[in-house]
Amino acid sequence: MASPAAGGVVIVGSGLIGRSWALLFASGGFKVKLYDIEQQQITNALEVIRKELKSLEQSGSLKGSLSAEQQSALISGCVNLAEAVEGAMHIQECAPENLELKKKIFAQLDRLVDDRVVLSSSSSCLLPSKLFAGLAHVKQCIVAHPVNPPYYVPLVELVPHPETAPATMDRTYALMRKIGQSPVRVLKEVDGFVLNRLQYAVIGEAWRLVEEGIVSPNDLDLVMSDGLGMRYAFIGPLETMHLNAEGIVSYCDRYSDGMKRVLKTFGPVPEFSGATAEKVNQDMCMKVPDDPEHLASRRQWRDDCLKSLAKLKQKAQPQ
């Protein structure tokens, strides 16, 4: 049996993202302490994690070299924050996306930790300069934003506070690589980080195309799922440009005039309400009714697809 990796990891918050991080860190052989304010929440989370590990093992999707039982044994719960963080080398905050709540948690952690531990937030949109303002250990603070579901979608955006030490970024980057994730360094903070800025650009233009009666909601989604998305599952927009001509310079020479012409026709930011919202909702509900049961079933199907895609991408990596 592989021995646990040196240094422990603390997860603050035992919800969906907290449980996902626990699975990932345990897969890398790290001892994980799951902190929450109520023992029952921790007990429930540990049971969900144990079942998930068994299920992953049975389907051949378990990450890491340890068995489900061995990984499960690495994860424990704790309702005392001071006790939980003792000896930790990385703390991953996974509380709800509420600035005041997260600031309160980091203020507590700031009083408890030494100068060696990395303080990391899973926030998807809160700026580090707001999250970590006024903390004594600000050089050790960083946002590590995962993508749902993190077990199958490996991207993690690493976003520094203006005062984050380069060593904090380097350590977090190395840790994410060690647990099989794909970290990217966001060199300075920006609203929405990188993933959501790209996602919102696509959503904005998708909404305008439907609103202007150019395409139906279902056909719009097909353009992505059976078109752009198939390429983008393996290569990004910049490499797509590079491969669609004789390199980037060639692509820009050929297509920049057309791109600029089309980009100038993009309309204002949509309101995401009214008749278009009703139309999109109607089409989406025809496909997937919006009751909890149907949505949960479709999410499970999505995750199963991502699981298969993750396996395929692993095999498809250039040697």
Phi, psi and omega in degrees: 000135177292141180279153179301143179296150182294140178083139182260163178242138177246132175252122179261105183112123187252024177284196184305311183290320177300316179296321179298315178298319180301316178300316183293314181294321178295326179296333178272004177087013181272141170287131185238129172252125180260113181259138169208168186280341180236134181301322182298321178298319179293314180302314179298316182297317181296325178291317177298316180298316181300315179295319181297318179298316178299315181297318179297319180295316181295327181271001180075020183252006183292130179276159175084177184262351181270153178287169178300319180296317180295320179292320179299322181293340179281345186255123177229168181248161180202134178256001179250112186297317181300319179292320183298318188275352182299122178079004182288148174252346179211131177240123183248109181278131184226038179283166177305157187284073182227117187302312184295320178297313181295320178299321179297317180296315181292329175295320176297312181299320182303325181281340187261334191266164175266193184273006186252334186283144174270131177256113188236139178250144177271009185308139180266347183207352182280130185290136178306324181296334177271319182298316190252013183303130173080005181281142179294327183258035185301330180295339181263006186259143180202154169265131172238093187270112178275173178243132184282131355273125189299334183293332182248339178249102195280352185298136171227122177273122177260114186239118183273154163287153178307335180258005178300132179289141176306326180296327178295315177298314182297316181295318182291321177301312181296320179296316179297320177296321182297326180266014172086010178272171180246087183285145171236142180269110171276115194288334173207154186291145177210143182303127181088354184055214184258312184302311183289331175296317177293316181297317182291328176297317178293314180299317181300312180289325176301316181296317180297319181297322177289315183300324182273006176073025182275330183204153178282158178304317181294319179291326176302312180297326179294323177304322180279309188291323181254007180232259183306318185299328180295318176292313187291348175290341183238327179224154182271179184296328183285319176291328176302314176302313183303318184278339183275006173209195177269056181100171185300314183299317178298317180298314181296320178301317185283317195245355187297322180298315179295318179298314181296320180299312181294316182300328179290344180270356180295136183277185180289170179298126181292163177276342182056046181205185174071212188299322181293319178300319179295318180296313180297317180299317180300312181294318180294321181288335173295323181280311181223100178307144189270026173276157185306321184294311181294318180297317180297319180296317180291323177297320179297318177299315178302314182295323177296320177297316179295324177299314179295319180295320179300319178295316180297317181298323179299315180292328187276354181303134177298139182283000000 
